């Protein structure tokens, strides 16, 4: 479980083995990392439909050997022009399921087009071939999809189009039974022929919007036509000689950088990995970063976010000085969705992509757009209806986004690509993985496979628990409880920890891949 897959030239990691294989196939056909990444993204939309899809968003970090720099693509959508707080008058929050939760334009299809046009060698049609095949011909129904379908039967039954796809014959499909999505396959074929504009300005988009309007939706043809993701400078910091990169707001990526800035003030060489001190330090550093995230994170076009201060080393030192090793800090946070898919690719030239995509909750809104086979995200439900909050709902605004792919460079070249599923858990798991790799010398697979934690409140729970896997010693758990953490011991390899992936490029140029044993993933290298 701790042995990484090592390739001499290329590596693809994702939370589903079929998607990883699709990316590798594209590389072998002459595509580069960008082509392969889009193929993986599209394939995940088919084989992991409870986690991601064409009706969702995505964020990308790219490194091109020609540019020799990291760039970010924000593939998140804005709220509709008719979506105001008055729409939800009398409600304390936006419903997180159903048609009322569909208030932002999906950005993922646009991101495919943008990445391929900027850096790809192959056409959209060529890289969509594996996804189209799996959608039309079927693939083995995964344990993860089975568990999430059982969990969400009530949600899926409320929408006839969703039930027809995900509950055929009114039952949950059998594990490893053939599962096809012919409507989705036909939508992908449309995109392969007609490109991204079919989704945003053409027939496919019109069919999506028409169906949503029939169900009471608020998004319009103009909202889709006006959508455009953006290439943007990433944000960064340094950590132990590495340059660490994240996507800027509206992504929560700066939380991961803030946590590393705080931790850098401590000598981890003197702290045993997996000890009480290790877990306590990481949790307390992340809590302090979450406080600022919760106050400031939203669309920076609508609200100022003081990133220079938040990412400064002096601010991190102040936060580090406030950490007490015998006492947990009590902060308040709110529940966020956690179902996401991260993947990463590096090709034989050194081009590198770390990207992440999501429907927000499992199966998103639970609503499929008619006969398109496309399930719509509920990302906009995280907007606040409180006008005093930075992330309050306004028309044409991007919401607070949990998605945060990561990349670490050393001597100007990519060395580590990493990320994870998990909403609130994303910066937490990223911090665990990267400290294990940089500070403790673990390979990607070991860093991912070792016991993990996730702190925060999940839906329906009153307490802000520190969930920690059962392989952690009782002595460590007792120490955490004694210092004030509300600890819940979970399974030894628990899915609530998310599905992480990582690639390490070593000094010889070999590429080491790690995927999460909690997922259906695979690392495929050559």
TORNUTOR-113258 format. One record per residue (C-alpha): x, y, z; residue number from 1. Coordinates in Angstrom, 1 decimal. Each point is the difference from the previous one (the first is absolute). Layout:
% TORNUTOR-113258
[atom [X, Y, Z], NUM]
...
% end
This chain:
% TORNUTOR-113258
[atom [0.0, 0.0, 0.0], 1]
[atom [3.0, 2.3, 0.5], 2]
[atom [1.9, -0.8, -3.2], 3]
[atom [-0.3, 2.7, -2.7], 4]
[atom [-0.2, -0.8, -3.7], 5]
[atom [3.1, 1.4, -1.7], 6]
[atom [0.2, 1.0, -3.6], 7]
[atom [3.0, 1.1, -2.0], 8]
[atom [-1.9, 2.4, -2.3], 9]
[atom [-3.6, 0.7, 0.9], 10]
[atom [-2.6, -0.4, 2.7], 11]
[atom [-3.8, 0.3, 0.3], 12]
[atom [-1.8, -0.1, 3.4], 13]
[atom [-3.7, 0.2, 0.6], 14]
[atom [-2.6, -1.4, 2.4], 15]
[atom [-1.3, -2.5, -2.7], 16]
[atom [2.2, -2.5, -1.8], 17]
[atom [-1.9, 0.4, -3.3], 18]
[atom [0.6, 3.7, 0.0], 19]
[atom [3.7, -0.5, 0.7], 20]
[atom [0.2, -2.5, -2.8], 21]
[atom [-1.8, 2.4, -2.4], 22]
[atom [2.6, 2.6, 0.7], 23]
[atom [2.8, -2.4, -0.6], 24]
[atom [-1.6, -1.1, -3.3], 25]
[atom [-0.1, 3.7, -1.2], 26]
[atom [3.7, 0.3, 0.9], 27]
[atom [0.9, -3.1, -2.0], 28]
[atom [-1.9, 1.4, -2.9], 29]
[atom [2.2, 3.0, -0.1], 30]
[atom [-1.9, 2.4, 2.2], 31]
[atom [1.7, 2.0, 2.7], 32]
[atom [-0.8, 0.5, 3.7], 33]
[atom [-2.7, 2.6, -0.9], 34]
[atom [-1.8, -2.3, -2.4], 35]
[atom [0.2, -2.9, 2.4], 36]
[atom [-1.3, 2.1, 2.9], 37]
[atom [-3.1, 1.0, -2.0], 38]
[atom [-0.5, -3.6, -0.9], 39]
[atom [0.2, -1.0, 3.7], 40]
[atom [-2.4, 2.8, 1.0], 41]
[atom [-2.6, -1.1, -2.5], 42]
[atom [0.4, -3.6, 0.9], 43]
[atom [-0.5, 0.8, 3.7], 44]
[atom [-3.2, 1.8, -1.0], 45]
[atom [-1.2, -3.4, -1.3], 46]
[atom [1.4, -2.6, 2.4], 47]
[atom [-0.3, 2.1, 3.2], 48]
[atom [-3.3, 1.7, -0.8], 49]
[atom [-0.8, 0.4, 3.7], 50]
[atom [3.1, 2.1, 0.5], 51]
[atom [0.3, 2.1, -3.2], 52]
[atom [-1.5, 0.7, -3.3], 53]
[atom [-0.6, 2.4, -2.9], 54]
[atom [-2.5, 1.9, 2.2], 55]
[atom [2.8, 1.0, 2.5], 56]
[atom [3.1, 2.1, 0.3], 57]
[atom [3.8, -0.5, -0.1], 58]
[atom [3.3, 1.7, 0.9], 59]
[atom [3.3, -0.7, -1.7], 60]
[atom [3.7, 0.6, 0.7], 61]
[atom [2.2, -0.4, -3.0], 62]
[atom [3.7, 0.0, -0.7], 63]
[atom [1.1, 0.2, -3.6], 64]
[atom [3.7, -0.7, -0.8], 65]
[atom [-0.3, 2.7, -2.7], 66]
[atom [-1.3, 2.7, 2.5], 67]
[atom [2.1, -1.4, 2.9], 68]
[atom [-2.5, 1.4, 2.5], 69]
[atom [-3.1, -1.1, 1.9], 70]
[atom [-3.4, 1.4, -1.2], 71]
[atom [-3.4, -0.4, 1.4], 72]
[atom [-3.4, -0.4, -1.7], 73]
[atom [-3.1, 0.8, 1.9], 74]
[atom [-2.8, -2.1, -1.4], 75]
[atom [-2.7, 1.0, 2.4], 76]
[atom [-3.3, 1.5, -1.1], 77]
[atom [-1.8, 3.1, 1.1], 78]
[atom [-3.5, 0.3, 1.5], 79]
[atom [-2.8, 0.8, -2.4], 80]
[atom [-1.0, 3.5, -0.8], 81]
[atom [-3.4, -0.6, 1.4], 82]
[atom [1.2, -1.6, 3.2], 83]
[atom [-0.4, 2.4, 2.9], 84]
[atom [-0.5, -0.4, 3.7], 85]
[atom [-3.6, 1.1, -0.5], 86]
[atom [-0.6, -3.4, -1.8], 87]
[atom [0.5, -1.7, 3.4], 88]
[atom [-1.8, 2.5, 2.1], 89]
[atom [-1.3, -1.5, 3.2], 90]
[atom [2.7, -2.7, 0.0], 91]
[atom [3.1, -0.1, 2.2], 92]
[atom [2.1, -1.7, -2.6], 93]
[atom [0.0, -1.2, -3.6], 94]
[atom [-1.3, -3.5, -0.4], 95]
[atom [2.9, -2.4, -0.5], 96]
[atom [-1.9, -2.4, -2.3], 97]
[atom [-2.5, 0.2, -2.7], 98]
[atom [-0.7, 2.6, -2.7], 99]
[atom [0.4, 3.0, 2.4], 100]
[atom [3.6, -1.0, 0.6], 101]
[atom [0.9, 0.4, -3.7], 102]
[atom [1.0, 3.6, -0.3], 103]
[atom [3.5, 0.0, -1.4], 104]
[atom [1.1, -0.7, -3.6], 105]
[atom [2.2, -3.2, -0.3], 106]
[atom [3.6, 0.9, -1.0], 107]
[atom [1.6, -3.3, -0.7], 108]
[atom [-0.7, -0.4, -3.7], 109]
[atom [1.4, 3.5, -0.6], 110]
[atom [3.2, -1.0, 1.9], 111]
[atom [0.6, -3.0, -2.3], 112]
[atom [-0.2, 2.3, -3.0], 113]
[atom [2.3, 2.6, 1.6], 114]
[atom [2.7, -2.5, 1.0], 115]
[atom [0.0, -1.7, -3.4], 116]
[atom [0.1, 3.2, -1.9], 117]
[atom [2.9, 1.4, 2.1], 118]
[atom [2.1, -3.1, 0.2], 119]
[atom [-1.5, -3.1, -1.6], 120]
[atom [1.2, -1.9, -3.1], 121]
[atom [-3.2, -2.0, -0.5], 122]
[atom [-3.6, 1.1, -0.7], 123]
[atom [-2.8, -0.1, 2.5], 124]
[atom [-1.6, -2.8, -2.0], 125]
[atom [3.1, -2.1, 0.3], 126]
[atom [0.5, 0.4, 3.8], 127]
[atom [-3.7, -0.7, 0.6], 128]
[atom [0.1, -3.4, -1.7], 129]
[atom [0.5, -2.1, 3.2], 130]
[atom [-2.7, 1.8, 1.9], 131]
[atom [-2.5, -0.4, -2.9], 132]
[atom [0.8, -3.7, -0.2], 133]
[atom [-0.6, -0.6, 3.7], 134]
[atom [-3.2, 2.0, 0.0], 135]
[atom [-1.5, -1.7, -3.0], 136]
[atom [1.3, -3.6, 0.5], 137]
[atom [0.1, 0.0, 3.8], 138]
[atom [2.6, -0.7, 2.7], 139]
[atom [0.1, -1.9, 3.3], 140]
[atom [-2.2, 1.6, 2.6], 141]
[atom [2.4, 1.0, 2.9], 142]
[atom [-0.3, -0.7, 3.7], 143]
[atom [0.3, 3.7, 0.6], 144]
[atom [-2.8, 0.9, -2.3], 145]
[atom [-2.1, -2.8, 1.5], 146]
[atom [0.5, 1.3, 3.5], 147]
[atom [-0.8, 3.6, -1.0], 148]
[atom [-3.1, -1.1, -2.0], 149]
[atom [-1.4, -1.9, 3.0], 150]
[atom [0.8, 3.0, 2.2], 151]
[atom [-1.9, 2.4, -2.4], 152]
[atom [-2.9, -2.1, -1.2], 153]
[atom [-2.5, 2.5, 1.4], 154]
[atom [1.6, 2.9, -1.9], 155]
[atom [0.3, -1.9, -3.2], 156]
[atom [-3.6, -1.2, 0.1], 157]
[atom [-1.3, 3.6, 0.1], 158]
[atom [1.1, 0.8, -3.5], 159]
[atom [-1.3, -2.4, -2.7], 160]
[atom [2.9, 0.6, -2.3], 161]
[atom [2.5, -0.8, 2.7], 162]
[atom [-1.9, -3.1, 1.1], 163]
[atom [-0.2, -1.3, -3.5], 164]
[atom [3.8, 0.1, -0.3], 165]
[atom [1.3, -0.8, 3.5], 166]
[atom [-2.8, -2.2, 1.2], 167]
[atom [-0.9, -2.1, -3.1], 168]
[atom [-3.0, -2.2, 0.6], 169]
[atom [-0.4, 1.9, 3.3], 170]
[atom [3.0, -1.8, 1.5], 171]
[atom [3.6, 0.7, 0.8], 172]
[atom [2.2, -1.8, -2.6], 173]
[atom [2.2, -2.9, 1.2], 174]
[atom [3.6, 0.5, 0.7], 175]
[atom [2.1, -0.8, -3.1], 176]
[atom [-3.2, -0.2, -2.1], 177]
[atom [0.1, 1.8, -3.3], 178]
[atom [-1.1, 3.6, 0.3], 179]
[atom [-0.5, 2.1, -3.1], 180]
[atom [-1.1, 3.7, -0.4], 181]
[atom [-1.1, 0.2, -3.6], 182]
[atom [-1.5, 3.6, 0.3], 183]
[atom [3.3, 1.2, 1.5], 184]
[atom [1.9, -1.8, -2.7], 185]
[atom [-2.0, 1.8, -2.7], 186]
[atom [0.6, 3.3, 1.7], 187]
[atom [3.7, -0.7, 0.0], 188]
[atom [-0.2, -1.0, -3.7], 189]
[atom [-1.7, 3.4, -0.7], 190]
[atom [2.9, 1.8, 1.7], 191]
[atom [2.5, -2.1, -1.9], 192]
[atom [-1.5, 1.2, -3.3], 193]
[atom [-1.2, 3.5, 0.9], 194]
[atom [2.4, 1.1, 2.8], 195]
[atom [-0.6, 2.0, 3.2], 196]
[atom [-2.3, 2.5, -1.7], 197]
[atom [-2.7, -2.7, -0.4], 198]
[atom [-0.1, -0.1, 3.8], 199]
[atom [0.0, 3.8, 0.6], 200]
[atom [-1.5, 1.5, -3.1], 201]
[atom [-1.5, -2.9, -2.1], 202]
[atom [-2.4, -2.9, -0.1], 203]
[atom [1.3, -1.9, 3.0], 204]
[atom [-0.1, 3.0, 2.3], 205]
[atom [-3.5, 0.9, -1.2], 206]
[atom [-1.2, -3.5, 0.9], 207]
[atom [1.6, 0.3, 3.5], 208]
[atom [-1.6, 3.3, 0.7], 209]
[atom [-3.4, -1.0, -1.5], 210]
[atom [-0.1, -3.0, 2.4], 211]
[atom [1.0, 2.0, 3.0], 212]
[atom [-2.6, 2.7, -0.7], 213]
[atom [-2.7, -2.6, -0.3], 214]
[atom [1.0, -1.1, 3.5], 215]
[atom [0.0, 3.5, 1.4], 216]
[atom [3.6, 1.0, -0.5], 217]
[atom [1.4, 3.5, -0.2], 218]
[atom [2.9, -0.2, -2.4], 219]
[atom [-0.4, 1.5, -3.4], 220]
[atom [1.4, -0.4, -3.5], 221]
[atom [1.8, 3.3, 0.5], 222]
[atom [1.7, -1.3, 3.2], 223]
[atom [1.4, -2.9, -1.9], 224]
[atom [1.0, 2.1, -3.0], 225]
[atom [1.9, 2.5, 2.2], 226]
[atom [2.0, -2.6, 1.9], 227]
[atom [3.7, 0.1, -0.4], 228]
[atom [2.6, -1.5, 2.3], 229]
[atom [3.3, 1.9, 0.5], 230]
[atom [3.7, -0.6, -0.1], 231]
[atom [1.5, 1.6, 3.1], 232]
[atom [3.2, 0.2, 1.9], 233]
[atom [0.3, -2.6, 2.7], 234]
[atom [0.7, 0.9, 3.6], 235]
[atom [3.1, -1.4, 1.7], 236]
[atom [2.2, -0.2, 3.0], 237]
[atom [3.3, -1.7, 0.9], 238]
[atom [0.4, -3.1, 2.3], 239]
[atom [3.3, -1.7, 0.9], 240]
[atom [1.5, 1.1, -3.4], 241]
[atom [-3.0, -0.8, -2.1], 242]
[atom [-2.3, 2.5, -1.8], 243]
[atom [-3.6, -1.0, 0.8], 244]
[atom [-2.8, 0.9, -2.4], 245]
[atom [-3.7, 0.2, 0.3], 246]
[atom [-2.9, 1.5, -2.0], 247]
[atom [-1.0, 3.5, 1.4], 248]
[atom [-3.5, 0.9, 1.3], 249]
[atom [-2.8, -0.8, -0.5], 250]
[atom [1.9, -3.3, 0.8], 251]
[atom [0.9, -0.7, 3.6], 252]
[atom [3.5, -0.9, -1.2], 253]
[atom [1.6, 2.8, 2.2], 254]
[atom [-1.0, -2.0, 3.1], 255]
[atom [2.5, -2.7, -1.0], 256]
[atom [2.7, 2.6, -0.4], 257]
[atom [-0.8, 1.7, 3.3], 258]
[atom [0.2, -3.3, 1.9], 259]
[atom [3.5, -0.8, -1.5], 260]
[atom [1.2, 3.5, 0.9], 261]
[atom [-1.1, -0.6, 3.6], 262]
[atom [1.5, -3.5, 0.2], 263]
[atom [3.3, 1.3, -1.4], 264]
[atom [0.6, 1.7, 3.3], 265]
[atom [0.3, -3.4, 1.7], 266]
[atom [2.8, -2.5, -0.3], 267]
[atom [-1.8, -3.1, -1.2], 268]
[atom [3.2, -1.9, 0.0], 269]
[atom [-0.3, 0.0, 3.8], 270]
[atom [-3.7, -1.1, -0.1], 271]
[atom [-0.8, -3.6, -0.8], 272]
[atom [-2.4, -0.5, -3.0], 273]
[atom [-3.2, -1.5, 1.3], 274]
[atom [0.6, 1.2, 3.6], 275]
[atom [-2.4, 2.1, 2.1], 276]
[atom [2.2, 3.1, -0.7], 277]
[atom [-0.2, -0.6, -3.7], 278]
[atom [-3.7, -0.3, -0.3], 279]
[atom [-0.7, 2.8, 2.5], 280]
[atom [2.4, 2.4, -1.8], 281]
[atom [-1.6, -0.6, -3.4], 282]
[atom [-3.5, 0.3, 1.3], 283]
[atom [0.6, 3.2, 1.9], 284]
[atom [1.8, 1.5, -3.0], 285]
[atom [-2.8, -0.8, -2.2], 286]
[atom [-2.7, 1.3, 2.4], 287]
[atom [1.7, 3.4, 0.0], 288]
[atom [0.1, 0.0, -3.8], 289]
[atom [-3.7, -0.9, -0.1], 290]
[atom [-1.0, 2.9, 2.1], 291]
[atom [1.4, 2.5, -2.6], 292]
[atom [-1.5, -2.1, -2.8], 293]
[atom [-3.4, 0.1, 1.5], 294]
[atom [0.2, 3.8, 0.4], 295]
[atom [1.3, 0.9, -3.4], 296]
[atom [-0.4, -2.6, -2.7], 297]
[atom [-2.3, 0.8, -2.9], 298]
[atom [0.2, 1.4, -3.5], 299]
[atom [2.8, 2.6, 0.2], 300]
[atom [-1.8, 2.1, -2.6], 301]
[atom [-2.7, 0.6, 2.6], 302]
[atom [2.0, 0.2, 3.3], 303]
[atom [3.6, 0.8, 0.9], 304]
[atom [2.1, -2.9, 1.3], 305]
[atom [3.2, 1.1, 1.7], 306]
[atom [2.2, -2.7, -1.4], 307]
[atom [3.3, 1.9, 0.5], 308]
[atom [-0.6, 0.1, 3.7], 309]
[atom [-1.5, -3.5, 0.3], 310]
[atom [2.9, -1.6, -1.9], 311]
[atom [2.8, 2.0, 1.7], 312]
[atom [2.6, -1.8, 2.1], 313]
[atom [-0.4, 2.5, 2.8], 314]
[atom [-3.7, -0.7, 0.3], 315]
[atom [0.8, -3.7, 0.0], 316]
[atom [2.5, 0.5, 2.8], 317]
[atom [-2.7, 1.8, 2.0], 318]
[atom [-2.4, -2.9, -0.5], 319]
[atom [2.7, -2.5, 0.9], 320]
[atom [0.7, 1.8, 3.2], 321]
[atom [-3.6, -0.4, 1.0], 322]
[atom [0.1, -3.8, -0.2], 323]
[atom [0.1, -1.7, 3.4], 324]
[atom [1.1, -3.7, 0.0], 325]
[atom [-2.2, -0.9, 2.9], 326]
[atom [-3.2, 1.7, -1.1], 327]
[atom [-2.3, -0.1, -3.0], 328]
[atom [-1.3, 3.3, -1.4], 329]
[atom [-3.8, 0.2, -0.2], 330]
[atom [-1.2, 1.5, -3.3], 331]
[atom [-3.3, -0.1, -1.8], 332]
[atom [-0.4, -1.1, -3.6], 333]
[atom [-2.9, -1.1, -2.2], 334]
[atom [-0.6, -3.2, -2.0], 335]
[atom [1.2, -0.2, -3.5], 336]
[atom [-0.5, -2.6, -2.7], 337]
[atom [2.8, -2.6, -0.5], 338]
[atom [-0.5, -1.9, -3.2], 339]
[atom [2.7, 0.8, -2.5], 340]
[atom [2.5, -1.7, -2.4], 341]
[atom [3.7, 1.0, -0.3], 342]
[atom [2.4, -1.3, -2.5], 343]
[atom [3.5, 0.8, -1.3], 344]
[atom [2.1, -0.7, -3.1], 345]
[atom [3.6, 0.5, -1.0], 346]
[atom [1.3, -0.9, -3.5], 347]
[atom [3.4, -0.9, -1.3], 348]
[atom [0.9, 3.6, -0.7], 349]
[atom [-0.8, 1.1, 3.5], 350]
[atom [-3.3, 1.8, -0.7], 351]
[atom [-2.1, -0.4, 3.1], 352]
[atom [-3.6, 0.4, 1.0], 353]
[atom [-1.7, -0.1, 3.4], 354]
[atom [-3.8, 0.5, -0.2], 355]
[atom [-3.1, -0.6, 2.0], 356]
[atom [-3.7, 0.0, -0.9], 357]
[atom [-3.3, -0.5, 1.9], 358]
[atom [-3.8, 0.1, 0.1], 359]
[atom [0.4, 1.2, 3.7], 360]
[atom [-2.2, -2.6, 1.8], 361]
[atom [-0.1, -3.6, -1.2], 362]
[atom [-2.3, 0.1, -3.1], 363]
[atom [0.0, 3.8, 0.3], 364]
[atom [-3.5, 1.4, 0.0], 365]
[atom [-1.4, -3.4, -0.8], 366]
[atom [-1.6, 1.4, -3.1], 367]
[atom [0.8, -1.1, -3.6], 368]
[atom [-0.6, 2.3, -2.9], 369]
[atom [-2.6, -1.9, -1.9], 370]
[atom [1.3, -2.4, -2.7], 371]
[atom [3.5, 1.5, 0.1], 372]
[atom [1.1, -2.5, 2.7], 373]
[atom [1.8, 2.9, 1.7], 374]
[atom [-0.5, 0.3, 3.8], 375]
[atom [0.2, 3.6, 1.3], 376]
[atom [2.2, 1.2, 2.8], 377]
[atom [-1.3, 1.7, 3.2], 378]
[atom [3.1, 2.1, 0.6], 379]
[atom [-2.0, 3.2, 0.2], 380]
[atom [-1.8, -1.3, 3.1], 381]
[atom [3.0, 1.1, 2.0], 382]
[atom [-0.7, 3.7, -0.6], 383]
[atom [-1.2, 1.7, 3.2], 384]
[atom [-3.3, 1.9, 0.1], 385]
[atom [1.4, 2.3, 2.6], 386]
[atom [0.9, 3.3, -1.8], 387]
[atom [2.7, 0.7, 2.6], 388]
[atom [2.0, -3.1, -0.9], 389]
[atom [2.8, 0.2, -2.6], 390]
[atom [-1.5, -3.0, -1.8], 391]
[atom [-3.5, 1.3, -0.2], 392]
[atom [-2.1, -0.9, -3.1], 393]
[atom [0.1, 2.6, -2.8], 394]
[atom [-0.7, -0.4, -3.7], 395]
[atom [3.0, -0.9, -2.2], 396]
[atom [2.2, -0.9, 2.9], 397]
[atom [2.4, -3.0, 0.6], 398]
[atom [-0.5, -1.6, 3.3], 399]
[atom [2.4, -1.1, 2.7], 400]
[atom [1.6, -3.2, -1.5], 401]
[atom [1.6, -2.9, 1.7], 402]
[atom [1.8, -1.3, -3.0], 403]
[atom [3.8, 0.4, 0.2], 404]
[atom [2.5, -1.9, -2.1], 405]
[atom [3.6, 0.4, 1.1], 406]
[atom [3.5, -0.1, -1.5], 407]
[atom [3.5, 0.4, 1.6], 408]
[atom [3.0, 1.1, -2.0], 409]
[atom [3.7, -0.3, 0.8], 410]
[atom [2.8, 1.7, -2.0], 411]
[atom [-2.7, 1.3, -2.3], 412]
[atom [-1.4, -3.4, -1.0], 413]
[atom [-3.0, -2.0, 1.2], 414]
[atom [0.9, -2.5, 2.8], 415]
[atom [-3.3, -0.8, 1.6], 416]
[atom [-3.6, 0.0, -1.4], 417]
[atom [-2.6, -0.6, 2.6], 418]
[atom [-3.6, 0.4, 1.0], 419]
[atom [-3.0, -1.8, 1.5], 420]
[atom [-3.8, -0.3, 0.2], 421]
[atom [-1.5, 1.3, 3.2], 422]
[atom [-1.4, 3.5, 0.3], 423]
[atom [1.1, 1.2, 3.4], 424]
[atom [2.4, -2.9, 0.0], 425]
[atom [1.9, 1.2, -3.1], 426]
[atom [2.5, 2.3, 1.7], 427]
[atom [0.3, -2.4, 2.9], 428]
[atom [0.9, -3.0, -2.1], 429]
[atom [2.2, 2.0, -2.3], 430]
[atom [1.9, 1.2, 3.1], 431]
[atom [0.4, -3.5, 1.3], 432]
[atom [1.2, -1.3, -3.3], 433]
[atom [2.5, 2.7, -0.8], 434]
[atom [1.6, 0.1, 3.5], 435]
[atom [0.4, -3.8, -0.1], 436]
[atom [1.7, 0.3, -3.4], 437]
[atom [2.2, 3.0, 0.6], 438]
[atom [0.7, -0.2, 3.7], 439]
[atom [0.0, -3.8, 0.5], 440]
[atom [1.2, -1.2, -3.4], 441]
[atom [-3.0, -2.2, -0.7], 442]
[atom [-0.8, -1.1, -3.5], 443]
[atom [-3.4, 1.1, -1.4], 444]
[atom [-1.7, -3.3, 0.7], 445]
[atom [1.1, -0.2, 3.6], 446]
[atom [-0.9, 3.6, 0.7], 447]
[atom [-3.5, -0.7, -1.3], 448]
[atom [-0.5, -3.4, 1.6], 449]
[atom [1.1, 0.8, 3.6], 450]
[atom [-2.8, 0.9, 2.5], 451]
[atom [-1.7, 3.4, -0.6], 452]
[atom [-2.3, 2.3, 1.8], 453]
[atom [-2.7, 2.5, -1.0], 454]
[atom [-1.2, 2.8, 2.4], 455]
[atom [-3.3, 1.9, -0.3], 456]
[atom [-3.7, -0.4, -0.1], 457]
[atom [-1.8, -2.3, -2.5], 458]
[atom [-3.6, 0.3, -1.0], 459]
[atom [-2.5, -0.8, 2.7], 460]
[atom [2.6, 0.1, 2.8], 461]
[atom [0.0, 2.5, 2.9], 462]
[atom [3.6, -0.5, 1.1], 463]
[atom [3.3, 1.0, -1.8], 464]
[atom [1.7, -3.4, 0.3], 465]
[atom [3.5, -1.0, -0.7], 466]
[atom [-0.6, -3.2, -1.9], 467]
[atom [3.1, -2.2, 0.0], 468]
[atom [0.6, -3.4, -1.4], 469]
[atom [0.1, -3.1, 2.2], 470]
[atom [3.6, -0.9, -0.8], 471]
[atom [1.1, 3.0, 2.2], 472]
[atom [1.0, -1.2, 3.4], 473]
[atom [-2.3, 0.3, 3.0], 474]
[atom [2.7, 1.9, 1.8], 475]
[atom [0.1, 2.7, -2.6], 476]
[atom [-3.8, 0.2, -0.1], 477]
[atom [-0.2, 0.3, 3.8], 478]
[atom [2.5, 2.9, -0.1], 479]
[atom [-2.0, 1.8, -2.7], 480]
[atom [-3.2, -0.4, 2.1], 481]
[atom [1.8, 1.2, 3.1], 482]
[atom [1.1, 3.2, -1.8], 483]
[atom [-3.6, 0.8, -0.9], 484]
[atom [-0.5, -1.6, -3.4], 485]
[atom [-3.4, -1.6, -0.5], 486]
[atom [1.4, -3.3, -1.5], 487]
[atom [-2.0, -2.6, -1.9], 488]
[atom [1.9, -3.1, -0.9], 489]
[atom [-1.1, -1.3, -3.4], 490]
[atom [0.9, -2.9, -2.3], 491]
[atom [3.6, -0.9, -0.6], 492]
[atom [-0.3, 1.1, -3.7], 493]
[atom [-3.1, 2.3, 0.1], 494]
[atom [-1.5, 1.5, -3.1], 495]
[atom [-0.7, 3.2, 1.9], 496]
[atom [3.7, 0.8, -0.3], 497]
[atom [-0.5, 0.6, -3.7], 498]
[atom [1.8, -1.4, -3.0], 499]
[atom [3.5, 1.5, -0.4], 500]
[atom [2.5, -0.3, -2.8], 501]
[atom [3.6, 1.1, -0.4], 502]
[atom [2.9, -0.1, -2.4], 503]
[atom [3.7, 0.5, 1.0], 504]
[atom [2.7, 0.7, -2.6], 505]
[atom [3.3, -1.1, 1.5], 506]
[atom [3.6, 1.2, -0.6], 507]
[atom [0.5, -2.6, -2.8], 508]
[atom [-3.2, 1.1, -1.8], 509]
[atom [-1.9, -3.1, 1.0], 510]
[atom [-3.7, 0.6, 0.8], 511]
[atom [-1.5, -1.6, 3.1], 512]
[atom [-3.8, -0.3, 0.1], 513]
[atom [-2.3, -0.5, 3.1], 514]
[atom [-3.7, -0.5, 0.1], 515]
[atom [-2.4, -0.4, 2.9], 516]
[atom [-0.8, -3.5, 1.2], 517]
[atom [-3.3, 1.6, 1.1], 518]
[atom [-0.9, 0.5, -3.6], 519]
[atom [-0.3, -2.0, -3.3], 520]
[atom [3.1, 1.7, -1.3], 521]
[atom [3.1, -1.0, -1.8], 522]
[atom [3.4, 1.4, -0.8], 523]
[atom [1.0, -0.8, -3.5], 524]
[atom [3.6, 0.7, -1.1], 525]
[atom [2.4, -1.0, -2.7], 526]
% end
